Amino acid sequence: MALLATPVPTTTASYAVYDRITHTLTGRDVHKPIRSASLVKILIAIEQLETRGDDPRIEPMLRASDDYAASELWVENGWEQVVVRTAERLGLKDTRPPERRGMWGYTAVSAYDVVKIYRYVLEDAKPKVRRTIIGHLQRAEKCASDGFDQSFGLPSATWRPAFKQGWSGFGDPVKPCVDRPRPRVQWDLDLKSPAMHTSGTCLFSIVAVLTLHPEGTTYEQAAKRVTRVTEEVTKYRC
């Protein structure tokens, strides 16, 4: 039975929830392509770990969503080929590299593919790759390296998830999550509307909620909307 969660008006939301016990997936617009923002960092980590080995930059990239670390690993692993190779290896249906190779956050993903990425890490990746990625996501920090608060969505709506967040189009934080913010280390894809995503694992489910918001939406408003949708779609599941 499909979930009947209704997104907040004016917010575009697609989501997928995969039950690892019953092996069923429910959701809304699960194949809708949306720019990934920092969710692509999981693919960068997979590519680095599987082809070049562990790297100390993976920790800040996954725990604090550090952009500098992601950009360096993106370039060193072949720019957009990171997405091309991992999408083929993982069998992703809707994931495509960015049209501008330097803009890794403009990678196209879908809620379906985000769930599939987590399933790959949990079910098919080598134990060391799984332990590294999930270990960092379980220890994700409240404050991202750019000063934004990462506690929206899954960490606010569920108990002790392993999670990776994504956001884009909000400028700089009005009230930084830390006293001194750390330095920021052709698809019909909406590259203008502010994007905010939450994804991860909780209990026996894998969850991906991808959202786009009207221009002018503040980070705090979007965070509340994403958490509200997440609470609804994970009710009785996490």
N, C-alpha and C positions, 0 to 999 in steps of 0.2 A: 504493500500500500504506500503510495507516494506521500511524502510530507506535504502539509498544506500551509506551511509558513508563508505569510504575506509580508514582503519587504515594506519598509517605511516608504510612504509616497515620495516620489521624485528620486529615490535611490534605486539604481539598477543593481540587483543582487542575483547572482547565480550561486548555487551551492550543491555539494555532494556529500553524502554521509555513507560510508561503507562499514557494514557490520562484519567484523572479522570472525564471528561465531557462526552466523547464518549465511555468510558470504553473499549478502544482498546489498545493493546500492540503491539509495533513494536520493532524490534531489530535484532541482529546478534549473532549467537551461544549462544542463551539465556540460554541453559541448560549445557553449558560447565563448568565443575568443576574447580575452581581456588582457591588457598589458600586465606583465607579471610583477612589476616593481621588484622588490627584493626576494620574492619567492624563487626566482631563477638562481639564487645563491645556493640552493640545494643541489641543482644540477651542476653548478661550478664545483661544489665540494665532491660530488660523485665522480666527475671527470678527473679531478686532481687526484683523489684517493685511488681510483682504479687504474690510472695510467702513469702517474708520476710519484705516487706515495703521499704519506702524510706531510703536512706543512703547518707551521705554527700560525699562519695567517687564517687557517680554517676556523680556529676557535673564535677570534673576534668577529669574523664574518658571519658566523652562525649565532653566536651568543649575543653580540651587540649590534648585529646587522651593519658591520663596518664596511662602508663603500670603498675606501681606499684598498682594503684587503681584497675585496671582490674584483675591483678594476685590475689590480696587478695579476691576480690568478686568471682572470678572463683573457688578458693579453697573452700571458705565458702559455695558456692552454689552447691558443688558436682563435681567439676572438669568437665570432659567431659559430665557428665549427664546434665549440662546446655544446651548443644547442643542437646542431645537426647530428652530431655523433650520439649524444645521450638520448635524443628523441628516437633515433633509429634503434639504439640498443635496448631501450625500455619499452618500445612499441607504443609511443605516445601518438595519439590521433590528431590532436589539435594544436600542438606546440610547433612554433616556427620561430626562427631567429629574427632579430630586429632588422629593419631595412637599413638603418644606419649602424654599422657594425660596432661602433664604439658605445652605443646606447644599450647596454645589457638589460636595463630595466624595461625596455620596450619589446622584449621577447613576448610573443603571444602564447598564452596558456589558457586552459579551461579548468573548471572545477574537477571534471572527470580526470584530466591528466594529472592534476595536483594530487588527487587521491592515488592515482596509479604510481606516481613517484614515491609516495610514502609506502605503498605496498611493495614496490621493488626494494626499497631500503630494508623493510622489515622481513620480507619473505625470500628475496632472491640474491641480494647483495652478500658478498663475503662477510663473515662475522666481524672482521676488523673494520670494514667500511660501515657496517650497521652500528657497531658499538661507538665509533667515532661520531657519526652524524647524530644518532639519537641521544648519545651522551651529552653533546653540546646543546641540542634542542631542549633537553630536560633541564639544563642549567642556563637557559636563556635569561638575560638580565632584564630587569624592569626598564632600565634606561638604555636607549640605543646610543650609539657613538655620536649621532648628530644631535642629541638632546631631546629627541621625541620619546614619549612614554609608550612602551610596547605592551602595556598590560590590558589592552582592549581585546575584545573577541574571546578566544578560547581561554586564556588565563583568567579572565574575569567571569566567564560563564561556566567553567568546568573546574574540576579538582585535579591539580598537579598534572597538566598536560605536558607533552613534549611539543613545542610549537615553533613555527617560523612565521613572522609577520611580514607584511609588505605595505608600503605607502608611497604615494607620488603625487606631486602637484599641490602641496600645502605650504611651500616656501620654507622659512625657518620657524622653529617653534616659538610661540609667543612667550610661553613660560617653560624654559628648558627643564628637562627632567633632572639635570645635574647642574650644580652651580656654574661649572665651566664646561660647556659642551665639548666633547672631543672633536678633533678635525674629521671632516668627512673622508675617511679613508676612500611585396606590396599587398598587406592585409588591410581590410577596412577596420582598423584598430583605433579606438578612441584614445588619442594621446593628449587630450586637453582636460577632460573631466578629472577631478581629483580621484585617485584610486586608493582604496584601502582594503587589504586582505588579511584574513587570519586562517591558519592551517595547522594541522598537527594530529596527534593521537591522544585519545583519552579512553581509559578503561579498555574496551574491546572494539573501539570504533576509530576510523580515520575520517577526518573532517576537513573540508575546504569551503570557505565562504569568501567569494570574490565580489567586490562592490565598486561601483562608480557613483560619484556624487555630483550634484550641480556645482558649477563654478561659483566660487565664493563661499562654499561650505568650509567651516573651520575644521581643524584637526580634531578638536574636542567634540564637535557635533557629529562628525563622521565616526569617531570612536564609539560614541554612545549608540549610534545606529547599528554599527557592526556588532557590538556586544548584544544588542537587543535581538537582532536576527539570529545570532549564534545561540543565544539562550533558547530561542524558540526551536531551532532545528536540532539542537542536541538534547532537548528535554527527554528524560527517561533513557537516554542513550549514553550519557557520559557522567 
